[in-house]
Amino acid sequence: MNAHDELENEGTHANCPRLPRRHDVPAQPAVHPLGAFIGAAISGVDLSAPLRPGVAEMIADAVTDHQVVFVRDQSLDERQLWRLAEQLARPRRASRRPPR
């Protein structure tokens, strides 16, 4: 079973909580650890909209604590992705230099 299969089968393992889908997103954001050492899923956030106060910090803390985070069922266009990045950090466009 690969990592994708494990995420798809989430909730079938005793240590993995069943995460809500977008249509039943809880009112409060939550971090759900996925493994003993690395990985977490975040529920209760809509990344296509401006983040509520404290949510950017919660996401940053989850990345620091778990190194890898998943936020399921999100669909962002380029403008929304840049807005999200600006709320989390100071994004920079990659240079278009050809590789050497």
N, C-alpha and C positions, 0 to 999 in steps of 0.2 A: 504494500500500500504506500503510495507516495503522499507528499504533503498536501496536494490538492484533494486527494481522496479523503485524507484525514479531516480537512476542513468541510468537505461535502457531507461526511458522515458524522459531523460534530453532534454531540449529544448522545451518541451511541456508546461512548466510553464513560465509565462512571465518574472520571475526573473532569470531563468536558461539559460545561453547561450548554444547554440548548439556547442559542441566541435568537432573539426575536427578529423577524424579517421586517423590511421597511414599513409594510402596512400595519404592523403592530409595534412600532417603535415606542419604548417607554418614555415617559415625560422627562426623566432625568438620565443624563449620560452615565454610563457605567463601564468599567474596565473588567474584562473577564480573562484571567490568566489561562493560557492554553497548555502550558507545559511546566515542568518543575523548574526549568532553568531559563527558558526563552519563549517569547511569544505571548501576545494577548490580543483579544478582540475587543473593539469598542462598540457599544450599542448606544442608542438613544441620541445620536447626532445626525444631522443632515448637513453634509459638507458642502452642498450646493448653495446653502444660505449663509449669511454672516453668522459666525459663531457667537453664542451667548456668552456673557461675562464668565470667566473662569474655565470655559471649555478648552480654549487654546492651551492654557496651563496644564489642564488635565491630560490632554493629548501629549504634550511635551514630556510630562512626568511619566506617562505610560511608555513612551519611547525610551526614556532614560532607564526606567526600571526593567523593561521587558525586551529591549533592543529591536523587536519587530512587532508591529501592530497591524491589525486588519480592521478595516471598517467596511462592512459588507453593504451590498446593494446601493452603491453610490453611482451617480452619473453626472459628471462635471464637464462643462465645455471649457475652452481655454481661458476665457475670462474668469470663470468661477475658480478654476485651478489656481490662477495667479492671485486672486483675492484670498484664497485659503492659504497659499504660501506666504503671503504678506502678513497674515494673522499669526502664523507660526514662526516666521523667521524673516530674514532680509534676503529675498530671492534675487538671483542674478541670472541673466540670460547667458547660456553657454556661448563661447566664441565659435565662430564658423570657420576657424582655421583648418586647413586640410591636415590629416595625420602625416607625420614624418616617416 
